[in-house]
Amino acid sequence: KNSRTFTDKMTKTKYDPVVRKHVEFKETKIK
């Protein structure tokens, strides 16, 4: 578990297989 993931509750760091790197996913109500 990354400590930087818990620094901001609204921001999650996920691995994107498409670009082969970790990108920040900001939780917004787009769904």
N, CA, C and O atoms as a GROMACS GRO file, in nm:
protein
  124
    1LYS      N    1   0.084  -0.120   0.000
    1LYS     CA    2   0.000   0.000   0.000
    1LYS      C    3   0.087   0.125   0.000
    1LYS      O    4   0.181   0.138   0.079
    2ASN      N    5   0.055   0.214  -0.089
    2ASN     CA    6   0.133   0.337  -0.099
    2ASN      C    7   0.084   0.439   0.002
    2ASN      O    8  -0.037   0.459   0.018
    3SER      N    9   0.178   0.503   0.071
    3SER     CA   10   0.140   0.604   0.169
    3SER      C   11   0.089   0.729   0.099
    3SER      O   12   0.010   0.805   0.154
    4ARG      N   13   0.138   0.750  -0.024
    4ARG     CA   14   0.098   0.870  -0.098
    4ARG      C   15  -0.046   0.858  -0.147
    4ARG      O   16  -0.109   0.958  -0.182
    5THR      N   17  -0.098   0.737  -0.148
    5THR     CA   18  -0.235   0.716  -0.192
    5THR      C   19  -0.332   0.768  -0.085
    5THR      O   20  -0.443   0.810  -0.116
    6PHE      N   21  -0.287   0.764   0.040
    6PHE     CA   22  -0.374   0.802   0.150
    6PHE      C   23  -0.358   0.949   0.188
    6PHE      O   24  -0.425   0.998   0.280
    7THR      N   25  -0.271   1.018   0.117
    7THR     CA   26  -0.250   1.159   0.149
    7THR      C   27  -0.372   1.240   0.106
    7THR      O   28  -0.415   1.331   0.177
    8ASP      N   29  -0.426   1.206  -0.009
    8ASP     CA   30  -0.546   1.275  -0.055
    8ASP      C   31  -0.656   1.172  -0.076
    8ASP      O   32  -0.641   1.078  -0.154
    9LYS      N   33  -0.766   1.192  -0.006
    9LYS     CA   34  -0.873   1.093  -0.009
    9LYS      C   35  -0.943   1.092  -0.144
    9LYS      O   36  -0.999   0.990  -0.186
   10MET      N   37  -0.940   1.206  -0.212
   10MET     CA   38  -1.012   1.217  -0.338
   10MET      C   39  -0.927   1.172  -0.457
   10MET      O   40  -0.977   1.159  -0.569
   11THR      N   41  -0.798   1.150  -0.432
   11THR     CA   42  -0.710   1.113  -0.542
   11THR      C   43  -0.658   0.971  -0.524
   11THR      O   44  -0.602   0.937  -0.420
   12LYS      N   45  -0.678   0.890  -0.625
   12LYS     CA   46  -0.628   0.753  -0.620
   12LYS      C   47  -0.525   0.730  -0.730
   12LYS      O   48  -0.539   0.781  -0.841
   13THR      N   49  -0.422   0.653  -0.696
   13THR     CA   50  -0.321   0.623  -0.796
   13THR      C   51  -0.340   0.481  -0.846
   13THR      O   52  -0.327   0.385  -0.771
   14LYS      N   53  -0.372   0.469  -0.973
   14LYS     CA   54  -0.394   0.337  -1.031
   14LYS      C   55  -0.297   0.312  -1.145
   14LYS      O   56  -0.246   0.406  -1.206
   15TYR      N   57  -0.271   0.184  -1.173
   15TYR     CA   58  -0.182   0.150  -1.282
   15TYR      C   59  -0.260   0.134  -1.412
   15TYR      O   60  -0.355   0.056  -1.419
   16ASP      N   61  -0.219   0.210  -1.513
   16ASP     CA   62  -0.287   0.202  -1.642
   16ASP      C   63  -0.207   0.116  -1.737
   16ASP      O   64  -0.098   0.154  -1.780
   17PRO      N   65  -0.260  -0.002  -1.771
   17PRO     CA   66  -0.192  -0.099  -1.858
   17PRO      C   67  -0.174  -0.044  -1.999
   17PRO      O   68  -0.085  -0.088  -2.073
   18VAL      N   69  -0.256   0.050  -2.035
   18VAL     CA   70  -0.252   0.106  -2.170
   18VAL      C   71  -0.127   0.191  -2.190
   18VAL      O   72  -0.057   0.179  -2.290
   19VAL      N   73  -0.101   0.277  -2.093
   19VAL     CA   74   0.014   0.367  -2.104
   19VAL      C   75   0.134   0.313  -2.026
   19VAL      O   76   0.243   0.370  -2.029
   20ARG      N   77   0.110   0.200  -1.957
   20ARG     CA   78   0.214   0.133  -1.878
   20ARG      C   79   0.275   0.224  -1.772
   20ARG      O   80   0.397   0.225  -1.751
   21LYS      N   81   0.189   0.301  -1.706
   21LYS     CA   82   0.239   0.385  -1.597
   21LYS      C   83   0.127   0.413  -1.497
   21LYS      O   84   0.009   0.392  -1.526
   22HIS      N   85   0.167   0.462  -1.380
   22HIS     CA   86   0.068   0.494  -1.278
   22HIS      C   87   0.013   0.634  -1.301
   22HIS      O   88   0.088   0.730  -1.317
   23VAL      N   89  -0.118   0.642  -1.302
   23VAL     CA   90  -0.181   0.771  -1.325
   23VAL      C   91  -0.274   0.805  -1.210
   23VAL      O   92  -0.326   0.715  -1.143
   24GLU      N   93  -0.296   0.934  -1.188
   24GLU     CA   94  -0.383   0.977  -1.079
   24GLU      C   95  -0.528   0.984  -1.124
   24GLU      O   96  -0.562   1.048  -1.223
   25PHE      N   97  -0.611   0.916  -1.046
   25PHE     CA   98  -0.754   0.921  -1.077
   25PHE      C   99  -0.825   1.002  -0.970
   25PHE      O  100  -0.836   0.960  -0.855
   26LYS      N  101  -0.873   1.118  -1.009
   26LYS     CA  102  -0.946   1.201  -0.913
   26LYS      C  103  -1.093   1.162  -0.916
   26LYS      O  104  -1.157   1.163  -1.021
   27GLU      N  105  -1.145   1.129  -0.798
   27GLU     CA  106  -1.283   1.084  -0.790
   27GLU      C  107  -1.380   1.200  -0.809
   27GLU      O  108  -1.395   1.287  -0.724
   28THR      N  109  -1.447   1.196  -0.924
   28THR     CA  110  -1.548   1.298  -0.950
   28THR      C  111  -1.676   1.228  -0.994
   28THR      O  112  -1.672   1.117  -1.047
   29LYS      N  113  -1.787   1.293  -0.973
   29LYS     CA  114  -1.914   1.230  -1.007
   29LYS      C  115  -1.943   1.242  -1.156
   29LYS      O  116  -2.026   1.323  -1.199
   30ILE      N  117  -1.874   1.161  -1.234
   30ILE     CA  118  -1.894   1.163  -1.379
   30ILE      C  119  -1.977   1.043  -1.421
   30ILE      O  120  -2.035   1.040  -1.530
   31LYS      N  121  -1.981   0.944  -1.332
   31LYS     CA  122  -2.048   0.819  -1.366
   31LYS      C  123  -2.194   0.845  -1.398
   31LYS      O  124  -2.268   0.752  -1.430
   0.00000   0.00000   0.00000
